[in-house]
Amino acid sequence: MLKKIVSPSCNVCDSVEFILRGARKRRNMAITSAKSINADAGIKTGLAAVK
């Protein structure tokens, strides 16, 4: 007897998407803060975000 579970998989997908969205926001904030610190110090570096 096999049951098709639909709602937990959707909840997992939503939570994973939410976590990834939060990580993307934190990564962007870290990159912008690092760029501003480097600009204040007069250092020009190329920062690449790994997706």
N, C-alpha and C positions, 0 to 999 in steps of 0.2 A: 504494500500500500504506500504510494508516494503522494506526498502533499506538495503542492506548489506554493511556496512562501513568497509573497509579493511585497508586503509592507516592510519587513525588516531590511530587505536589500535596498529598497528606496531610501529608508532612513539612513542606512550606512552610506549610500552615495551622497545624500544631502550633507551628512556630517563631514565626510571627507572633503566635499567641495567647500564647505564652510571653513574647515581647517586650512585648506590650500589658499582660500581667499585671504584669511588672516595672515598666513605666512607671506603671501605676495605683498600685502600692505606693509608688514614689518620690514620686509626686504627693501621695498622702495623707500621707506623712511630711513633705514640704515644707510642706503646709498646716498640719499640727498644730504643726510647729516655729514657723512664722510666727505662728500664733495664740498660742502660749505666749510668744513674744518680745513681741508686742503686749500681752498681758495683764500681763507684767512691767513694761512701760513705761507701763501705764495707758491704752493706746490701744485703743478699741473700734472695729473696722472689720468690715465684712461681706465675707468672702472667698467668692467663688463659684468652684467648680471647673468647668471646661469639659470636658464629656465628649466 
